Amino acid sequence: MGPEDAALLLKWMTDMRVLEFYEGRDKRFTEELIYEDFFEEDDEGVIKVILEYDRRSIGYGQIYPILDEGYKEYEYENRNETVYGMDQFIGEPDFWNRGIGAEYLRLVLKFLREERQADAVIMDPHQTNTRAIKCYQKTGFRIIKPLPEHELHEGKMRDCYLMEYRYEDNA
């Protein structure tokens, strides 16, 4: 992903159907805010990508190592393993419910195991995002625990789940 993708990100981040699940419909993205949120320089170890399907850009993903702060935030046991977190969305609603998200997850999981020697991957979807949760479960993620009032979304603290993909459980 590069600055040339800013216009595409702005399109997605102003689509109320996308914002319902990612960032919130009350957030007003501008070109400046896109650069601040998606292109900041201090994202240590974060890999940001544009998802493509059939040569068309359809979404965004980010993958990042879980550091000490992340273990504390999630009250997640630090077993001295290599653990990554990830966030993603398909920004083109016409491509929802086609299995593309699950295929993206499989590719990222393979990459993290082979290239980064990951032991586990975690995510924290809103409990109400049932479509995403089903997709994650379909690819081997499991709900570890609820995260009550975990994330501010549309002016209210929302309940999330801590979900985990553990390679040893999905061999």
Summary of the structure (lengths in Angstrom):
residues: 171
radius of gyration: 15.7
end to end distance: 30.6
largest distance: 43.4
contacts: 454
relative contact order: 0.14
helix: 36%
strand: 31%
